[in-house]
Amino acid sequence: NIFYGLLVTVTVTAIILSCKHDPIPTQADLDRQTPTVCFQTEVLPLFQSYCSRSGCHDDGTMQNGYDLTNYDSIVAHGVTPGLAANSELYLAMYKTGTTKMPQPTATDLTDDQRALIRRWLNQGAKNTTSCGPTTCDTSKYKFSADIQPILVNYCTGCHGGTVPSGHINLVGYDNVKNTLDNYFDSFVGDVTDPTNNNPMPKNADSLTDCNQQKLLNWINAGYPNN
């Protein structure tokens, strides 16, 4: 009996020791395994469009101490590199009431946009400028697949919500069409000519040549809802 008791004890101990499992990966761990997020081309346009508008987190107002116009000022406050869950800049996107960012009266970030910012933070909040080869086919300019994503990432943070900047709303096809029907020349000039007296996006980098050409191709085609 003693022998069998010892045998059982040794067997059970061996089983327990052999059943060690790797720790369950956290969201931060998973995000670090995804393709590198490019700050300059993917994240900065979101902050500039949705957060750094005049009266909020531009370099003049700096509401609550946040200047979200460029990389250095963004990471200087409310950012914990490598841990989005500890970054107030990210947590504010999920708050309610007046503490939520963007403000309830403004256009909200999409789930995909928030996830992109979370991945960037969890990957170390680096000032990444190039993340591998990119291609841009200017022959593809359908509204739903090509044009609307450009507007969502670069424009609707200001030109959306209950009080859109300049009373120009660019959320959804009907609003974009209405803008082009009524302000065709100024819209095209503001978006494609950086020397214009009112270049758009405002206080941000111009759209890439490729995105400008896509937009122009779609407009010149009669801006169809395709």
Secondary structure, 3 states (H helix, E strand, C coil): CHHHHHHHHHHHHHHHHHCCCCCCCCHHHHHHCCCCCCHHHHHHHHHHHHCCCCCCCCCCCCHHHCCCCCHHHHHCCCCCCCCHHHCHHHHHHHCCHHHCCCCCCCCCCCHHHHHHHHHHHHCCCCCCCCCCCCCCCCCCCCHHHHHHHHHHHHCCCCCCCCCCHHHCCCCCHHHHHHHHHHHHHHHHHHHHCCCCCCCCCCCCCCCCHHHHHHHHHHHHCCCCCC
